[in-house]
Amino acid sequence: MRFILYAAALLLLHFLLTVSFCLAIRTTVGGDGLGFRFPEAPYYRNGVECPVSSGDRNLVQVAMTLDFEYLRGSIAAVHSVVRHASCPENIFFHFIAAEFDPASPRVLSKLVRSTFPSLNFRIYIFREDTVINLISSSIRQALENPLNYARNYLGDMLDLQVDRVIYLDSDLVLVDDILKLWNTTLTNSRVIGAPEYCHANFTKYFTAGFWSDPVISRVFRSRKPCYFNTGVMVMDLVRWREGNYRKRIENWMEIQRKKKIYELGSLPPYLLVFAGNVEGIDHRWNQHGLGGDNIRGSCRSLHPGPVSLLHWSGKGKPWVRLDGGNPCPLDHIWESYDLYKGNLIKHQSFPSAFANFFEYP
């Protein structure tokens, strides 16, 4: 009899622990399947001066990545774009999602649609094995995420009728009309446009081994290269495809795997291919570095001059610092676009969780 009671007790304990464990898994996610709650954003409508879009005509095409880790930043970025746009209904978003991200494309699509019911968008799946074997170690592990390289493949993923796109990182907000950026003219057959910083120490983006190699370092011999940040770019996809720039970038990544010619992830290949041949855009369109350096993530201030776009490139992200109670002063600007309202279901103590298990099967 004592053995039967002991066995029953063990079975009961196993059942309770199993129920508790299963519920713990369930309570980490909300109704959207992600554990996030974003209320519906205000509906921003076109002004009377906006042209009627027909197909892809008169549409501002924007490409961004969309993943679980940076989802909150992406939603805030989209909110800032449509909030300040003169013709928000004429913007089309191309969201690139990782194949093996915790958030499936179906769940991401549902979340974006519930947050921005009137948004024009499409979600594409980026196959990580496209680039995984080309990625080398970086100064910070986050820079090795395959999705950081998705911008290299926009010419392949987006429909051929999309001949021009603005690429935006997920850790930025606009405080100006994106149509102004869209109207950038790419002269002299240039493929991309971006704010350039010609007073930056360009040599620090490559290793001593790169500069001492007489063959590979001559890539800059016929041009005057300037630093530019790839988090904000206007891209001519027709010229990109015709020039096979994806392959040019991949070639440098293959050299990097063999010779370690740089430290900073996905940025240096763009510098190697484009620096010195970029359409310079006003610095107001990428006030970058607000995340601090890639080691400490210290607070940074704005560069001198007007501001149209604030970019938290670097280690520190505003949502992390805000949640941690140690925000930088500029993080409060980002906060005004943040739609995040917390988890739908909080972790519960064991007794109440166990009781609710039967109420919410």
Residue pairs with C-beta under 8 A, 6 or more apart in sequence:
16 354
19 354
19 357
20 350
20 353
20 354
22 357
23 348
23 353
23 354
23 356
23 357
24 347
24 353
26 345
27 345
27 346
27 347
27 348
27 353
28 35
28 343
28 347
29 35
29 345
30 36
30 37
30 343
30 344
30 345
31 37
31 344
32 38
32 107
32 110
32 111
32 114
32 344
33 103
33 104
33 107
33 110
34 68
34 71
34 102
34 103
34 107
34 111
35 343
35 344
36 71
36 72
36 111
36 340
36 343
36 344
37 340
37 341
37 342
37 343
37 344
38 75
38 111
38 114
38 115
38 339
38 340
38 341
39 115
39 339
39 341
40 114
40 115
40 116
40 117
41 79
41 82
41 115
41 116
41 339
42 83
43 117
43 118
44 82
44 83
44 85
44 88
44 89
44 118
45 88
45 89
46 86
46 87
46 88
46 89
46 90
47 86
47 87
49 86
50 86
50 87
50 89
50 90
51 58
51 87
51 90
52 58
53 59
53 89
53 90
55 161
56 92
56 161
56 162
58 90
59 90
59 91
59 92
59 120
60 85
60 87
60 90
60 91
60 92
60 166
60 178
60 179
60 182
61 92
61 94
61 158
61 162
61 164
61 165
61 166
62 81
62 91
62 92
62 93
62 94
62 165
62 166
62 167
62 168
62 178
63 93
63 94
63 95
63 96
63 151
63 154
63 158
63 165
63 166
63 167
63 168
64 74
64 77
64 78
64 93
64 94
64 95
64 96
64 167
64 168
64 169
64 170
65 74
65 95
65 96
65 97
65 98
65 126
65 147
65 148
65 150
65 169
65 170
66 74
66 95
66 96
66 97
66 108
66 112
66 123
66 170
67 74
67 97
67 98
67 101
67 103
67 147
67 170
68 101
68 102
68 103
70 170
70 171
70 317
71 103
71 108
71 111
72 319
72 338
72 340
73 170
73 171
73 172
73 312
73 317
73 318
73 319
74 95
74 170
75 112
75 115
75 338
75 339
75 340
76 173
76 319
76 334
76 337
76 338
76 339
76 340
77 168
77 169
77 170
77 171
77 172
77 173
77 174
77 337
78 93
78 112
78 116
78 119
79 116
79 173
79 337
79 339
80 172
80 173
80 174
80 175
80 337
81 88
81 91
81 168
81 174
81 178
82 88
82 91
82 116
82 119
83 337
84 174
84 175
84 176
84 177
84 178
85 91
85 177
85 178
85 179
86 177
86 179
87 179
89 118
89 120
91 120
91 178
92 120
92 121
92 122
93 119
93 120
93 121
93 122
94 121
94 122
94 124
94 154
94 157
94 158
94 162
94 165
95 108
95 112
95 121
95 122
95 123
95 124
96 123
96 124
96 126
96 147
96 150
96 154
96 157
97 103
97 105
97 108
97 123
97 124
97 125
97 126
98 125
98 126
98 128
98 146
98 147
98 150
99 125
99 126
99 127
99 128
99 129
100 128
101 147
103 111
105 123
105 125
108 123
109 123
112 119
112 121
112 123
113 119
115 339
124 157
124 158
126 146
126 147
126 150
126 153
126 157
128 146
128 147
130 146
130 153
131 146
131 149
131 152
131 153
131 253
132 146
134 149
134 250
134 253
134 254
134 257
135 144
135 146
135 149
135 253
136 253
136 256
136 257
136 260
137 144
138 144
138 263
138 264
138 265
139 263
139 264
139 265
139 294
139 295
140 265
140 294
140 295
140 315
142 315
143 264
143 265
143 266
143 294
144 265
148 265
148 266
149 266
150 157
151 167
151 230
151 233
151 266
152 246
152 249
152 250
152 266
152 269
153 246
154 165
154 167
154 235
154 237
154 240
155 237
155 240
155 241
155 245
155 246
156 246
158 165
158 237
160 241
162 237
163 236
163 237
163 238
164 234
164 235
164 236
164 237
164 238
165 234
165 235
165 237
166 178
166 181
166 182
166 232
166 233
166 234
166 235
167 230
167 231
167 232
167 233
167 235
168 231
168 232
169 231
169 232
169 311
169 313
171 231
171 291
171 311
171 312
171 313
171 317
171 318
172 231
172 232
172 309
172 310
172 311
172 312
173 309
173 310
173 333
173 334
173 337
174 308
174 309
175 307
175 308
175 309
175 310
175 333
176 284
176 308
176 309
180 308
181 232
181 234
181 281
181 285
181 308
181 309
182 234
184 193
184 234
184 279
184 281
185 279
186 192
186 193
186 234
186 236
186 239
186 279
187 279
189 239
190 236
190 239
190 277
190 278
190 279
191 235
191 236
191 239
191 240
191 243
191 245
191 274
191 277
192 233
192 234
192 235
192 236
192 274
192 278
192 279
193 233
193 234
193 278
193 279
193 280
193 281
194 228
194 229
194 230
194 232
194 233
194 234
194 278
194 279
194 280
194 281
194 286
195 228
195 229
195 232
195 280
195 281
195 282
195 283
195 284
195 285
195 286
196 226
196 227
196 228
196 278
196 280
196 281
197 226
197 227
197 228
197 283
198 224
198 226
198 227
200 226
200 227
202 225
202 226
202 227
202 271
202 275
203 211
205 227
205 262
205 264
205 267
205 268
205 271
206 261
206 262
206 268
207 260
207 261
207 262
207 263
209 259
209 260
209 261
210 216
210 217
210 259
210 261
210 262
211 217
213 259
213 261
216 255
216 259
216 261
219 272
220 275
220 276
223 275
223 276
223 277
224 276
225 271
225 275
225 276
226 275
226 276
226 278
227 271
227 275
228 270
228 271
228 274
228 275
228 278
229 267
229 286
229 288
229 311
229 313
230 266
230 267
230 270
231 286
231 288
231 311
231 313
232 281
232 285
232 286
232 288
232 309
232 311
234 279
234 281
240 246
245 273
248 273
249 269
249 270
249 273
252 261
252 268
252 269
252 272
252 273
253 269
255 261
256 262
256 268
256 269
261 268
262 268
264 294
282 306
282 308
283 303
283 305
284 305
284 306
284 307
284 308
284 309
285 308
285 309
286 309
286 311
287 302
287 303
287 307
287 309
287 310
287 311
288 311
288 313
289 300
289 311
289 313
289 314
290 300
290 302
290 310
290 311
290 312
290 313
290 314
290 316
290 318
290 328
290 330
291 297
291 300
291 312
291 313
291 314
291 315
291 316
291 317
292 298
292 299
292 300
292 314
292 315
292 316
292 328
293 314
293 315
294 314
294 315
295 315
296 315
297 314
297 315
297 316
298 316
299 316
299 328
299 329
299 330
300 314
300 328
300 330
301 329
301 330
302 310
302 330
310 330
310 333
310 334
312 318
312 331
312 334
316 328
318 327
318 328
318 330
318 331
318 334
318 335
319 334
319 338
319 340
321 327
321 328
321 331
322 331
322 334
322 335
322 338
327 335
348 356
